[in-house]
């Protein structure tokens, strides 16, 4: 059987699950790099889901329909900008925010002999900053709503 849209959808969901996995045994820099890699993979899979929906012969979704779901969703548009920027280094599409970037920062607080560290993944765009994990969850919700409306979930 040929792969279909569900394969890409499941891949996107697996990348989201990896974002919640513990990263024990890694120093903070390695954790941050892994988090960044997982986020880039998630956003790429989310972007590619649109193409797989269009090209799946068993349940083809018209290009205009699939593209509209992305263009009408600020979350999916930001996801697309991150994926395109990661692939091409720059964003030339005028519909996408050319300043969209993904970063991971470490914040540390010391209380006497105790030191606490936390990593925060953020998507920055022209106007605002967004929690990258929340953006990933928003993208999944948008895709789920669309796929349910198409009778695919």
Secondary structure, 3 states (H helix, E strand, C coil): CCCCHHHHHHHHHHHHHHHCCCCCCCCHHHHHHHHHHHHHHHHHHHHHHHHHHHHCCCCCCCHHHHHHHHHCCHHHHHHHHHHHHHHHCCCCCCCCCCCCEEEEEEEEEEECCEEEEEEEEEEECCCCEEEHHHHHHHHHHHHHHHHHHCCCC
